[in-house]
Amino acid sequence: SSTPNPDEEANEGDSDAPSMAAELASQFEGTFALHRSVTTSQEIPMMGASEIVTTSLGYAQVTFDGEDLWFTEHGCHVESGGDSPVEVDIPDVIARSIQPAPVKLKVWQEGDSVYWHRPETVTLLGVTLDDPKADALPDDPSDPRVFDQDSDGNPGVTVKLVGFISGDLYVVQRTINTYRGTLADSGVLTGSIEEYGEQSIMGSTNSMLEQDIPTEALNDPETNVIKMVAVDSAIDCDAVVELADSLF
């Protein structure tokens, strides 16, 4: 199921203000526990429309190299909720197997407000593409670009579904997202997420799971939200998950 980005170019820029990385670096440098929530709509045959809320936990390191700020995100835990008749279980190994890559962080000040923008990034699961954003996802598990990212012996990554249809689904996925937000006086970073995703099914333990489910990115800034709270630099995924209720 695919939710293409209808307005890619318009999402690139945020402000004409130049990045003020040097002036604001001291307010952003450090390690942050991270909480994301993204809502999408699905149309399940014979069951109707439902909203899926995907919540992610992780941590991010923000570093300054003397000229630019860099944002490096580490995924730790993902869970799926909402009112869908099928519950999706996403093993932690999937989020934790994504290789973190630094992305330049744009920051600037307008009046008393400090803004930040993490530009568009593309994350692939279970597949390697020459052009990560533009190449079509493969639809054949024997395609040499498909690999077993979660090391469970199946192509792509394995998500577990429980509900009126249950089983394991093997997929490759692409997610494209952008973060933008503000820095609070408390040092907490809050913002909204613009996200588009698509997946291709590589197989399953239940062929009923392999029907295409139309999925739409809603991208409501009220529900697609990110919050980052400064934490000790020694934090790891287990600590983020354990402390999530008190941090967020």
N, C-alpha and C positions, 0 to 999 in steps of 0.2 A: 504494500500500500504506500502511495506516494503523496506527499504534500509539498509540491514545488513552491518555491519562493516567487510570488508574483511580481515583486518590485525590488529585485536585488540591488539595482544601482542606487535606489533612493535610501537604502539602509546603510550605505557605506559611510557617509559623512555624518557628523553629529553637530558640529559647531565650526564656524570659521575661525574660532579662537585658536591660536597656536598652543601646542602642548606646553605646559609650564612645569615640566618634570623636575628641573633643577630647583625651582622655587618651592615646590610642594612635596618633594621627595620624602622629607622627614615625616610627613603626615601619612604617607602610604607605605613606606618600607616596613617589612615585617612578615609574620605568618598569620594567616586568618583561617579560622574554621568557617566552612561554607555550607549554606543551606539553600537549595534551589527547589522551586516548584513550578511545573509546567502543565497546563491543561490543554488537552486535545479532544476532539469530538470523533467518535467512531459510529459507523452505521453497520450494525451486525444483521445479516440476513435473517428475517423472521422475528428478530428481537427488537429492532428499532434502534434509535440513536441513543448513545450514552456518552457521558463525559469521563475521560480518563485523567486522573491527576497523578503525575509522576514526580516523586520527591527524591532528591539526590542529596547526599551528604559527602563532603570532601574537605580538602584544605588547599589553600593557595599560598604561594610564596611570592611576595612582591619585592624585587631587588632593583637597585639603582646602579647603573654602570658609569656614572659621571655625566651622562648625556640623556639617557632614556630610562624610563621605568619598564620593568619586565614582569609579566604576570604568568606564573606557572601553576596550573591547576592539577591536583591529584584527586581522582575519584575514589570513593570508599564504599558507598552503599547506595543502592537505588531500590525504591519500592513503588509499586503501582497501586493506586486506589481509585476511588470514584464510584460510579453507579453501574459499572459494566457487569453483566452476568457471568463473565469469566474473569477470575482472579489471575494475575500474572506474577509469578515469582522469579525475580532476577537475581541469580546467585552473585555474591559479592566479588567472586573471582573475575567477573566480567568488568566491573568498574575499575578494579585494582590492576587489571592487565593492560589498561590503556597507558601507553607511554607518554608521560607528560612532556609538553613542548612549550617553551617560553613564547609569549605573545606580547608585543609592545602595548603598553597601557598608556592611553592618552589621558592627561589630567589638565584641568584649567580652572580658573576662578573668575566668577562674574559677580561683582559686588561682594556680598558676604557669603555667597554660596560657592562651594567647591564641587566640581563635577568630575566624573571619570567615565571612560568609555573603553571597553575591551572589544576591539574590532572583530569582525566575522572570523570564525574558525570552523574548520571541517574536521569532524571526528569519524573515523571508520572503524567498524567492528567486524572482524572475521574476513577482511578482504584488503588487498593492497591494490591501489589504482595509480596509474601514471599521472592522471589529473584527478585528484581526490574529489574536486567539486563537480566537474563536468562529465566524467566518464560514467556511462551507464553501469549500474550494478549487475554483476553476472547473475544468470538464472540457473546455472548448472553447477552442482557441487564438485564436479571433476575439473572445473575451470582452475588453471594453475594459480590464479590470483586469490582464490579462496583458501583460507587456512584455519586450522583449529585453534582459535585464539584462547579459549578457556581450557585447553588441554584435556578434554573429556572424551576424545576419540571420535567426535562428530564434527562435520564441517561447520565453519562459522562459529557462532556462539549459541548456547542452548538456553532457551527460556522455558519455564515450566508453567503450564496453564491448568487451572483447576476451576471447575464450574460445570455448566451444562454440557460442555465438551472439555475433556482433560487429556493431558499428554505433554510430551516434550516437543518443542518446535525448534528446528535448526535454521538460523537466519544469518544473513549479513546485513549490516545497517550502515546508513550514513546520517549524521546529524550536523546541521549547519546552524550556528547560533551567534548572537551578538548580545553583549551586556552593556547597559548604560545606567548610570545612577549618580547619587550624591554621597558626599562624606558628611556624616553628622558630627556635631561638636564632641560627642562621646568617642569618636574614632570608629564607629560602626559604619560600614559601607552598605547601603541599600540601593536597590535598583530593579529594573525590569529586564526581562529576557525576551528576545525575538528568536524563535526557533522553528526550524523546518526539518522534517525527517522522512526517510523512506527506508524500506527494507525489502529484501528479496528472500524467498523461502527456499532453503536448501534440502528440506526433508522434515520428517516428523515420525513420531511413534503412533500417530493417529491421523489418518488422511483427512478427516473432517476439519482438522486445524489448518489445512493448507488452502482454504478458500481465501480469496482476496477480500480484506476488510477495508472499505474506504475510510480514510482517516484525514481529518482536516485540522490544520494548525489554527487555533483560535487567536493566539497572540494578544490576549487582553492584558494590558499592563497591570491591572488590578490582581490578576491571578497568576501571571507569569512573573514570579518575583525571585530575587536573590538577596540574601543577607550574609554579610561576612563580618565576623567578630575577631578581633585580635586575640591571639593565644600564644602560648610558649612555643618557641621555634622547634622544640623537641617533640611536638605532637605527632602522632601517627594515626592511621585509620582506626585502629581499635579504640583509641582514646576519643576520637571525634564521635564515633558511634555511641560510646558510653556516656559522653558528656552532652550529647545533642539536646536533651530535654532542658538542661540547665543553661545551655548557651543560647538557644533559640526560643 
